[in-house]
């Protein structure tokens, strides 16, 4: 363990000279090799994501989430509209680039740039 200690004598990591806080996450698309993250849009993504979520008939994917499962597409779209209003958490649809269809949702969680990178929560519905 590092010999670095804070003012209370607790062990802490090594100093990071020149470190600067990252910018707050932006509501913009991000391209990856296999997937594309798109800002979550209830009108554009709700139907495909609701269909993907229906593959989980028991609702196991929702166990640790404070929302869902949703009884109808309208209920899911209403949740999306409310969830998409703010900037923290910031929600994205995860689209498989090979089929250009959203299969899951990712969100930032408790973004606080002075403390470092945002945390992400990811929910992807497995395909058959």
Rosetta silent file (secondary structure, phi, psi, omega in degrees, C-alpha in Angstrom):
SEQUENCE: XXXXXXXXXXXXXXXXXXXXXXXXXXXXXXXXXXXXXXXXXXXXXXXXXXXXXXXXXXXXXXXXXXXXXXXXXXXXXXXXXXXXXXXXXXXXXXXXXXXXXXXXXXXXXXXXXXXXXXXXXXXXXXXX
SCORE:     score description
SCORE:     0.000 S_00000001
   1 L     0.000  150.423 -179.586    0.000    0.000    0.000 S_00000001
   2 L   -62.083  148.082  176.013    1.076    3.570   -0.680 S_00000001
   3 L   -85.863    0.758  179.993    2.797    5.523    2.045 S_00000001
   4 L   -73.805  138.262 -179.633    0.711    8.591    1.128 S_00000001
   5 E  -135.495  150.044  176.171   -1.662    9.794    3.821 S_00000001
   6 L   -85.703 -174.148 -176.347   -4.266   12.535    4.029 S_00000001
   7 L   -65.748  -14.120  178.238   -4.518   15.122    6.832 S_00000001
   8 L   -96.843    2.523 -179.211   -6.299   12.527    9.000 S_00000001
   9 L    82.735    9.725 -179.400   -3.520    9.991    8.628 S_00000001
  10 L   -84.657  142.889  178.116   -5.597    7.750    6.350 S_00000001
  11 E   -66.450  134.441  178.154   -3.880    5.942    3.446 S_00000001
  12 L  -135.402  167.134  179.536   -4.593    7.567    0.067 S_00000001
  13 L   -70.802  172.362 -179.843   -3.346    7.113   -3.481 S_00000001
  14 L   -68.322  148.437  176.264   -0.352    8.799   -5.017 S_00000001
  15 L   -61.800  151.442  178.656   -0.677   12.455   -6.065 S_00000001
  16 L  -117.028   87.154 -179.133   -1.515   13.079   -9.723 S_00000001
  17 L   -58.076  135.959  177.325    0.494   16.133  -10.812 S_00000001
  18 L    78.845    4.160 -179.480   -1.260   18.184  -13.461 S_00000001
  19 L   -65.701  137.678  175.162   -4.603   16.422  -12.990 S_00000001
  20 L  -129.179  144.463  179.498   -7.595   18.447  -14.113 S_00000001
  21 L   -62.990  145.302  176.350  -11.262   17.541  -13.667 S_00000001
  22 L   -73.104  164.498  175.584  -12.983   16.174  -16.783 S_00000001
  23 L   -72.741  157.314  176.248  -15.797   18.084  -18.418 S_00000001
  24 L   -65.248  139.947 -179.914  -19.349   17.212  -17.443 S_00000001
  25 L   -55.348  143.064 -178.811  -20.746   14.518  -19.780 S_00000001
  26 L  -104.775  153.293  177.042  -22.538   15.948  -22.802 S_00000001
  27 L   -85.010   79.497  179.393  -25.793   14.904  -24.389 S_00000001
  28 L  -148.544  154.161 -178.471  -24.210   13.834  -27.689 S_00000001
  29 L   -67.226  149.195  177.293  -23.746   10.598  -29.635 S_00000001
  30 E  -130.731  129.200 -179.400  -20.574    8.552  -29.130 S_00000001
  31 E   -98.097  135.335  173.305  -19.260    6.065  -31.693 S_00000001
  32 L  -126.149  179.430 -178.968  -17.460    2.889  -30.724 S_00000001
  33 L   -65.267  -41.626 -174.757  -16.225   -0.107  -32.667 S_00000001
  34 L  -112.154  -18.048 -175.597  -19.274   -2.260  -31.931 S_00000001
  35 E  -140.228  161.535  175.096  -21.853    0.119  -30.514 S_00000001
  36 E  -125.495  131.504  173.169  -23.117    3.655  -30.728 S_00000001
  37 E   -96.678  126.755 -179.820  -24.399    5.575  -27.704 S_00000001
  38 E  -121.732  137.780  175.893  -27.206    7.947  -28.624 S_00000001
  39 E   -51.963  131.079 -176.129  -28.889   10.412  -26.274 S_00000001
  40 L   -62.573  126.597 -177.822  -32.026    8.626  -25.124 S_00000001
  41 L  -128.496  111.716 -176.721  -35.041    9.887  -27.070 S_00000001
  42 H   -54.391  -39.215 -177.335  -38.469    8.562  -26.040 S_00000001
  43 H   -73.322  -31.097 -176.037  -39.991    9.026  -29.476 S_00000001
  44 H   -91.912  -35.258 -171.497  -37.095    7.391  -31.315 S_00000001
  45 H  -106.995  -21.628 -169.792  -35.949    4.628  -28.910 S_00000001
  46 H   -56.826  -47.045 -174.678  -38.878    3.598  -26.679 S_00000001
  47 H   -63.114  -47.420 -179.957  -40.542    1.022  -28.951 S_00000001
  48 H   -64.760  -41.524 -179.379  -37.341   -0.917  -29.762 S_00000001
  49 H   -70.629  -37.295  176.649  -36.131   -0.852  -26.165 S_00000001
  50 H   -62.496  -41.783  177.310  -39.526   -1.869  -24.783 S_00000001
  51 H   -62.742  -42.674  178.405  -39.508   -4.815  -27.218 S_00000001
  52 H   -64.043  -41.350  179.604  -35.963   -5.756  -26.121 S_00000001
  53 H   -65.068  -28.929 -179.593  -36.965   -5.543  -22.441 S_00000001
  54 L   -65.839  -17.277  176.416  -39.906   -7.873  -23.091 S_00000001
  55 L   -65.205  -22.435  177.605  -37.376  -10.685  -23.713 S_00000001
  56 L   -94.062   78.223 -174.105  -36.881  -10.693  -19.936 S_00000001
  57 L   -61.137  -30.049 -178.632  -40.291  -12.169  -19.062 S_00000001
  58 L   -84.826  -15.545 -179.069  -39.463  -12.528  -15.331 S_00000001
  59 L    81.805   21.033 -179.063  -38.194   -8.956  -14.909 S_00000001
  60 H   -62.584  -31.804 -178.267  -34.752   -9.980  -13.606 S_00000001
  61 H   -64.938  -17.239 -175.353  -33.027   -7.091  -15.380 S_00000001
  62 H   -97.783   -1.461 -172.351  -34.898   -4.618  -13.170 S_00000001
  63 L   -49.755  -45.275 -174.145  -33.986   -6.136   -9.793 S_00000001
  64 L  -104.276   15.046  179.104  -31.511   -3.444   -8.742 S_00000001
  65 L  -104.603  146.256 -179.056  -33.065   -0.486  -10.535 S_00000001
  66 L   -81.748   11.324  179.528  -35.431    2.000   -8.871 S_00000001
  67 L  -143.657  163.430  177.742  -37.768    1.860  -11.906 S_00000001
  68 L    73.815  171.374   -6.851  -39.346   -0.804  -14.134 S_00000001
  69 L   -67.564  162.889 -175.297  -40.392   -3.230  -15.321 S_00000001
  70 L  -105.607  138.230 -175.720  -43.013   -1.331  -17.264 S_00000001
  71 L   -76.295  -20.101 -176.861  -46.502   -2.673  -17.952 S_00000001
  72 L  -153.468  162.585  175.504  -46.868   -0.950  -21.321 S_00000001
  73 H   -60.547  -39.870 -179.953  -45.006    0.926  -24.021 S_00000001
  74 H   -62.495  -40.356  178.623  -46.830    4.100  -22.955 S_00000001
  75 H   -66.080  -40.585  178.673  -45.608    3.683  -19.350 S_00000001
  76 H   -65.632  -43.833  179.365  -42.040    3.089  -20.550 S_00000001
  77 H   -63.998  -38.153  178.141  -42.176    6.116  -22.853 S_00000001
  78 H   -63.779  -43.393  176.512  -43.548    8.261  -19.985 S_00000001
  79 H   -60.478  -44.105  179.560  -40.648    7.164  -17.748 S_00000001
  80 H   -58.848  -44.503 -179.365  -38.207    7.987  -20.556 S_00000001
  81 H   -58.223  -44.058  179.294  -39.653   11.468  -20.982 S_00000001
  82 H   -67.837  -43.520 -177.614  -39.165   12.164  -17.281 S_00000001
  83 H   -66.500  -31.137 -175.623  -35.693   10.542  -17.163 S_00000001
  84 L   -82.706   -9.061 -176.864  -34.492   12.469  -20.206 S_00000001
  85 L   -66.988  -39.530 -173.944  -35.386   15.894  -18.808 S_00000001
  86 L   -92.605 -175.364  178.961  -32.348   16.306  -16.565 S_00000001
  87 L  -115.605   -3.320  177.984  -28.616   16.067  -17.029 S_00000001
  88 L  -151.168  104.117    7.900  -27.755   13.822  -14.069 S_00000001
  89 L   -75.827  157.661  177.373  -28.252   11.028  -14.647 S_00000001
  90 L  -110.425  118.440 -173.203  -27.749   11.419  -18.380 S_00000001
  91 E   -97.994  143.609  177.905  -29.299    8.525  -20.331 S_00000001
  92 E  -132.567  145.226  169.555  -28.132    6.992  -23.613 S_00000001
  93 E   -86.629  139.718  176.452  -29.520    4.261  -25.863 S_00000001
  94 E  -101.209  114.541 -178.340  -26.953    1.592  -26.749 S_00000001
  95 E  -108.652  127.611  174.258  -27.299    0.677  -30.407 S_00000001
  96 E   -68.846  120.820 -176.217  -25.567   -2.353  -31.906 S_00000001
  97 L   -64.985  -27.293 -177.372  -23.787   -0.956  -34.971 S_00000001
  98 L   -71.112  -24.035  179.475  -24.265   -4.183  -36.943 S_00000001
  99 L  -122.717   -3.057  178.799  -28.060   -3.840  -36.850 S_00000001
 100 L    51.195   40.575 -179.118  -28.423   -0.116  -36.004 S_00000001
 101 E  -130.721  134.716  179.393  -31.074   -0.935  -33.423 S_00000001
 102 E   -69.784  134.186 -178.726  -31.052    0.062  -29.737 S_00000001
 103 E  -122.106   -7.249 -177.725  -30.702   -2.929  -27.415 S_00000001
 104 E  -165.198 -178.324 -177.434  -29.990   -1.310  -24.085 S_00000001
 105 E  -132.812  141.513  172.984  -29.583    1.801  -21.988 S_00000001
 106 E  -129.801  150.832  176.527  -26.580    3.340  -20.243 S_00000001
 107 E  -144.702  152.260  168.889  -26.522    6.338  -17.960 S_00000001
 108 E   -74.122  161.730 -177.224  -24.063    8.446  -16.088 S_00000001
 109 E  -142.347  120.370  176.649  -24.566    8.273  -12.357 S_00000001
 110 L    51.637   56.907 -179.993  -23.871   10.997   -9.825 S_00000001
 111 L   -67.838  129.924  176.922  -21.585   13.005  -12.086 S_00000001
 112 L  -148.405   82.414 -173.746  -19.214   15.232  -10.141 S_00000001
 113 H   -47.925  -36.651  179.329  -16.317   16.244  -12.404 S_00000001
 114 H   -59.698  -20.573 -179.672  -14.082   17.569   -9.580 S_00000001
 115 H   -93.042   -5.522  179.506  -13.919   13.986   -8.242 S_00000001
 116 L   121.402 -165.077 -175.626  -12.956   12.413  -11.572 S_00000001
 117 L   -59.774  151.857  176.473  -14.727   10.534  -14.355 S_00000001
 118 L   -67.384  150.245  172.316  -18.446    9.934  -14.244 S_00000001
 119 E   -88.288  150.517 -179.459  -19.702    6.545  -13.182 S_00000001
 120 E  -120.990  141.499  171.903  -21.832    4.632  -15.656 S_00000001
 121 E  -114.478  129.358 -175.973  -24.746    2.287  -15.109 S_00000001
 122 E  -124.838  137.261  176.885  -25.428   -0.002  -18.055 S_00000001
 123 E  -132.085  113.026  179.113  -28.438   -2.153  -18.861 S_00000001
 124 E  -122.470  130.761  177.669  -28.292   -4.264  -22.001 S_00000001
 125 L   -84.383  122.186  179.492  -30.958   -6.749  -22.965 S_00000001
 126 L   -66.259  144.898  175.547  -29.363   -9.989  -24.203 S_00000001
 127 L   -88.731  155.803  175.599  -30.331  -11.180  -27.645 S_00000001
 128 L   -66.288    0.000    0.000  -31.472  -14.734  -28.311 S_00000001
